């Protein structure tokens, strides 16, 4: 058995983060999941199994730094 470390390219901008979240959200809806519950579960636990593999959603969500995502969500929430 070979131990391989998976590497993910992180997201650089807010617009790319939003595109990824929108895509992951859509994939979760298509597969019949409650996307808000699944995304919250992922954010709190960092367990990627909360996210479906459909349309590479799991791989995409792993590109987002959770700390940056939480910062952006909090800023957006407080600005509105």
C-alpha positions as CSV (number, residue, x, y, z in Angstrom):
1,X,0.0,0.0,0.0
2,X,1.3,3.4,-1.0
3,X,0.9,6.4,1.3
4,X,0.2,9.4,-1.0
5,X,-0.5,12.9,0.2
6,X,-3.2,14.7,-1.6
7,X,-2.4,18.2,-2.5
8,X,-5.1,20.8,-3.2
9,X,-4.6,24.2,-4.9
10,X,-6.1,26.9,-2.7
11,X,-8.5,29.6,-4.0
12,X,-7.1,33.1,-4.4
13,X,-10.1,35.4,-4.7
14,X,-13.6,35.9,-3.5
15,X,-15.1,35.4,-6.9
16,X,-13.5,32.0,-7.3
17,X,-14.7,31.0,-3.8
18,X,-18.2,32.0,-4.7
19,X,-18.1,30.1,-7.9
20,X,-16.9,27.0,-6.1
21,X,-19.5,27.3,-3.4
22,X,-22.3,27.8,-6.0
23,X,-21.1,24.7,-7.9
24,X,-20.9,22.6,-4.7
25,X,-24.3,23.9,-3.6
26,X,-25.8,22.9,-7.0
27,X,-24.2,19.5,-6.9
28,X,-25.7,18.8,-3.4
29,X,-29.2,19.9,-4.5
30,X,-29.0,17.6,-7.6
31,X,-28.1,14.7,-5.5
32,X,-31.0,15.4,-3.1
33,X,-29.1,16.6,-0.1
34,X,-29.9,19.7,2.1
35,X,-27.0,21.8,0.9
36,X,-26.9,24.2,3.9
37,X,-26.8,21.3,6.4
38,X,-24.1,19.5,4.4
39,X,-21.9,22.7,4.0
40,X,-22.2,23.5,7.7
41,X,-21.3,20.0,8.6
42,X,-18.2,20.2,6.4
43,X,-17.2,23.7,7.6
44,X,-17.5,22.6,11.3
45,X,-15.8,19.2,11.0
46,X,-13.6,19.6,7.9
47,X,-14.8,16.1,7.0
48,X,-15.1,16.1,3.2
49,X,-17.6,13.2,3.2
50,X,-20.3,15.8,3.9
51,X,-19.8,16.8,0.3
52,X,-20.8,14.6,-2.6
53,X,-18.3,13.5,-5.2
54,X,-20.8,14.4,-8.0
55,X,-19.3,17.0,-10.4
56,X,-16.0,16.9,-8.4
57,X,-17.8,18.9,-5.7
58,X,-15.7,17.3,-2.9
59,X,-12.4,18.1,-4.7
60,X,-13.6,21.7,-5.3
61,X,-14.6,22.4,-1.7
62,X,-11.2,21.2,-0.5
63,X,-9.6,24.1,-2.4
64,X,-11.3,26.6,-0.1
65,X,-9.5,27.6,3.1
66,X,-12.2,27.2,5.8
67,X,-10.8,30.1,7.9
68,X,-11.0,32.4,4.9
69,X,-14.5,31.2,4.0
70,X,-15.7,31.8,7.6
71,X,-14.2,35.3,7.5
72,X,-15.9,36.1,4.3
73,X,-19.2,34.8,5.5
74,X,-19.0,36.8,8.7
75,X,-18.1,40.0,6.8
76,X,-20.9,39.4,4.4
77,X,-23.4,38.7,7.2
78,X,-22.4,41.8,9.2
79,X,-22.4,44.1,6.1
80,X,-26.0,43.4,5.3
